[in-house]
Amino acid sequence: MPGHSDSWLLAVDSYAYFNGQLLTDLFFPELIRDPVVDPACVPAAAQLRLTCGAPDVIYGEAVHHWRSGDDLELSCFGAGEWFRLELPGEIVTHIDTRNRHIYYETGAGVEPHTLRHFLIDQALPRLLGHLGAMIVHGACVTDGSRSLVFLGETGAGKSTLCGSFAADGWTVLSDDCLLLEPENPPRVHGAYGGIRLWPDSLEHLGLEKETMGLMTGGSDKTRVRLAAPGLTGGYPLNMAVVLKASESLGLARLTASQAVMALVAGSFNLDPGNSLLSRNKLRRYAELIENGLTIHTCHYPRDFSALDRIKALLIEALPEQPVS
């Protein structure tokens, strides 16, 4: 299997990603360059590697297919400690879980931003999730001492709310992938700053001048550059809300078991059928709740004119410290 060498380390860039370091042969304008000059000084357990290549691995049957209605979105195949995660017809990744290394291949005509989006918002989070990290599909804003996480399906309004909070001076940690840590109190890390918005949200929030181009081919969503969060040990995690569109506005706190299942529903995995990994994650999600993370359902009207009322409701409910 492919190995690593000091000469390889000299040929790559290093970026901050969650609470670790990403070494890659790709340029990522979405990410912050890691201030650590010598990657050899970073523990292997805090590094991820990402390079172009096609290792000679024979995979078995699919371990999982992700679908949206009748459309096949992602497929994953396994071969021991290796996985093949693919965006059908466009991108194939070979994931070496032992060495925390992803190799990527692309089909003809795949745009660079489509590849980057797939790698930093799908392949890398799923690798970390398989290694035991609590990576969830969500967005997060912080004022430095308080952090608010938005959970929900794609299109639920997470990015628009993040952009509206950012206009009020809050920092966006991420609008897609979050790393949760069940410390006491809990903490949260974003994969990288920035948000992705539909044209109407861009216009309403006045962020057109900050755009970095279309997010993926065939999508009208645009990636928006915002002030980057500081490179820290994470931020206090005070509250999360599951966004649900409704004609009225309101908050309802979930029970402990409901809160755990809301986190499970948003988890990033390579092999959702891995029962041992699933049990370990259930235990750690329960620990998050025990250590003070509260989760609510937020019913809200999908109307730009309601954004200020939504933010006021959430800020009023947001505790200064995580609560038991």
SULJO-V913652 format. One line per field, one symbol per residue. phi: phi as a letter, one per 30 degrees, with the letter a starting at -180 (. if undefined). psi: psi as a letter, one per 30 degrees, with the letter a starting at -180 (. if undefined). burial: b if it has 9 or more other C-alpha atoms within 8 Angstrom, else e. Layout:
phi = ???
psi = ???
burial = ???
This chain:
phi = .ecbbdddedcbccbdbhcbbccaccdcddccdddddceddceedccbbbbdlbedbccddddabcbbicddcbbbbcaidcbccbceibbbbcccddchbccbbbddiddeddddddddcbdddddddddjddcbdababbcjcbbbccckdejdjddddedddddcjdcddacbbbccbddbddbbbcdadjbbbdeddedddicedcdcjddbdiccdbdcdbeddddbdjbeccabbcdbdadccacbdddedddddddedcdcbcbedddddddddedddddedddjdcbbccdaddbedcedddddddddddddbecc
psi = lkalleeeefgllklkjbgakkklgkkjfflkkkfjejfffkkefgkkkjlklilikjlalkfkkkljbfkjelkkklicgkkjkkjkfekkkjjjeeghkkkkkllkgkkefeeeeeeffdeeeeeeefgfkikljllkllgefkkkkklllkgfgeeeeeeeeefgflkjelgekkkkkhljlllkklellllklleeeeeefhgefglglkelkgkgkkkkklkklljagllkjekkkjkkklflklkkklleeeeeeeeefgkkleifgjeeeeeeeeeeeeeeeegfkkklkjkkkikeffeeeeeeeeeefjlelkl.
burial = eeeeeeeebeebbbbbbbbbbbbbbeeeeebbebeeeeeeebeeebbbbbbeeeeeeebeebbbbebeeeebbbbbbbbeebbbbbbbebbbbbbbbeebbbbbbbeeebeebbbbbbbbbbbbbbbbbbebbbbbbbbbbbbeebbbbbbbeeebbbbbbbbbbbeeebbbbbbebbbbbbeebbbbbbbbbbbbbbbebbbebebeeebeebbbeeeebbbbbbebbeeeeebbbbbbbbbbbbeebeeeebeeeebbebbbebbbbbbeeeeebbebbbebbbbbbebbbbbbbbbbbbeeebbeebbebeeeebbeebbe
